[in-house]
């Protein structure tokens, strides 16, 4: 089995925005599904981990796109593990059309947690460290890894929302992609008539759960670049996001 997994997806029309191109949130879901397909095929997927009280949780995600697939377009998400340390692993993505057109790339960092204690666990304790056998560090992923999303006290509260059943994922906390969707809703639809998302990166800091009220603080950091801080009901910061438009 190859170290790089390739999985086909379709830009379904009801997963596309008013421009007829795939929503960023749905692309994020496709990437996370590809990650699970890849890890499951190689023996360290969610289904197995859940049976031993373990689970993958996303720590960071960066997506940089030249273009988004149009509705009805079939495309592949390629994914591979670039690096693995004791508590974190780095996984990359490439989004490529059936004709070879490269739409963009993604980078992610994952941790494995104990589902009882919610604490990080040793990746290499699973199956005698077999994850090492799947590291592919020669396939290029030419986008920036990103870093800490820096913000100041000038960030303004833009929006606050309650969370419900549809916000919660298999790990019992607010779904990683839901944060992205809520962040992108901070701009009105008319903004997206003249701008598109070039890059989005998000770092997850703490968990939020159904019933938590999420508050979104935004500040402009450069021309068409914004940072967003998300806090939950008790004012704990749960995520930071950086969005670059063109």
Number of C-alpha atoms within 10 A of each C-alpha: 7 10 15 17 20 21 17 15 18 16 22 17 15 13 17 21 15 12 11 17 20 24 19 21 19 17 21 20 15 20 27 20 14 23 25 18 18 23 21 15 11 17 15 20 18 18 14 14 19 15 9 11 13 24 23 21 18 19 20 23 25 25 26 21 20 13 16 21 25 19 18 17 15 16 23 23 25 21 28 25 27 23 17 19 12 14 14 20 20 20 20 28 28 23 27 20 16 11 8 10 12 18 18 21 25 27 26 25 21 17 22 22 20 17 18 8 10 14 11 18 19 15 23 15 11 15 10 9 12 15 20 14 10 18 18 18 12 7 11 12 16 12 16 13 17 16 11 11 16 12 19 11 7 10 17 14 14 13 15 17 13 13 18 13 11 10 19 17 15 10 14 14 14 22 20 25 21 19 21 18 15 17 23 17 11 15 11 9 13 8 9 15 10 9 13 15 20 18 21 23 24 29 23 18 15 13 16 23 19 16 15 16 17 23 20 21 21 23 19 16 16 9 9 13 17 19 24 26 25 24 22 23 15 9 11 14 18 18 23 25 25 25 23 19 15 11
